[in-house]
């Protein structure tokens, strides 16, 4: 019986966590703030204490999860309505470098050493501080950089060149399996795919491990 209850608690916790992720939006999957870490730790604590404490019933667990979900939802709504609440809970970016000048006060406030800063710059493909005009330390710990113009890569716009826009590619065959849903989404048929494969020198789709296609570049087959 204990195994069944623990299983129910795990499934319930998983469902609650998925509901929170869906409610908060996809941005939370890409950007973690200190507040996000706090509610993840709280969720782990609730789940751990419940699993290993038989005195806590499934209903008590559901109540705790309900309060946890409701609190997060309310706080997120408050964050979107009030800049002061957002700054308090989520934090704000710190402008560490302004027009080439380093703000040592903010460096010390964030307990950031120069070599740590250089490491973060190298991860962005910048190997000298002389290239950086402005640098922001984001609430999630990432950095955003504005380079001096002379160090920025030359673009087609700079050279006044008209470059063709690339279209996104789609995966049509995955390890020999034709992706029917993808074909339907782009308005193509399996007959069309087989005909195009024959033109490319592949008579049997099962011999293809990878096949992608885009309007701008056509087929790429392995």
Secondary structure by P-SEA (a helix, b strand, c coil): caaaaaaaaaaaaaaaaaaaaaaacccccccccaaaaaaaaaaaaaaaaaaacccccaaaaaaaaaaaaaaaaaaaaaaaacaaaaaacbbbbbcccccccccaaaaaaacccaaaaaaaaaaacccccccccbbbbccccbbbbbcccccccccccccccbbbbbcccccccccccccaaaaaaacccaaaaaaaaaaacccccccccbbbbccccccccc
